[in-house]
């Protein structure tokens, strides 16, 4: 069984047992998270949503690798370097239905 659901402004195509990384959710490690904004389920598309739910288990909360943001203005002696680490939540899909 496969589904497409929406969270954090993005859409994820999943099956039972898949491991996905989504935008940070306010949930503790080991708890279950339910997504009800399901757009597609086994060949049936909704308008805009299907009456189904995707249940996932939170496996980890973390941050991605650091990226460098460098700003530069030529001939103005302006240079600025910043770093950014995007937080994420690692989920394991338990049930679709």
N, C-alpha and C positions, 0 to 999 in steps of 0.2 A: 504494500500500500504506500503510495507516494502522495505528497501534498506540497502546496506552496502556501506559506503564511507570511505575514507582515509584522515586523517589529523594528523599532528604531529607525523608521523611514526607509527600510530596505526589505527586500523579499528573499526568502530562503526556500529552496527546493530540497525536501528531505524525505527520507524513508526511516522506518523503525531501525534503531541501532546506530544511526549516523551521529557523528560528533561535529558540532558547528560552533563557531565563534560569533557572538552577536555584540551589539553595543551594551555597555554596562547596565545590568539590571539590579534593582534593590532586592536581592534575595540572598539568603545564606547558603553556604555550601552544603549540599546534601538535601536541600528542599526541592519540592516540585514546583514548576512554573507551567501555567496553562495559557496557551495562546488561542484566542477565539476568532481572530481576524484571518480566517482561512480563505484563500482566493481560489484554490483549485484542489480537487480531491478525486483521484482515480479517473481522470478524463472528464469530470464534471466541473465546469466553471460556474462561478457564482455571479450574481449581479448586485452589488460587487462582492459579497461574501457568501460562502457555503455554510450551511448549518452543521459545523463540525468543530472539533477541538484538537489541538496538538499538545500533548503533555511531555515535558522535558524535565530532566533532573540536572540541577546545577552541580557541575563537577569542580569548577575552579573560578576564582575571580583573579584577574591579573592585569598587567600592563604590557603593551607591545614594546618592541625595540624602539630605542630613541631615534628620532629623525632630527636632522638639523635644518633650521630655517635661517637662511642668510639673506639679509636685505642690503642693497648696495645702490648708491647713487653716484654715477660717474662725475668726476671733477668737483665734488662737493665735500669730500672727506667724511662721508657718512657710510659707516659699516655697522651692522648690527647682527649678531648671531644669537639664536634662541634654540632651545631644544624642546621637543614635545613627545610625550608618551601617552598614547591613547589607551584608556582603560577598556577591558573587554570582559565578557562572561563566557565561559566554556560550558556548553550544554550537550547532553546526550539525549536523543529522542527516544522516549519510552513507549508512547502509545499515540496512534492516530485514529480518530474516529468521531 
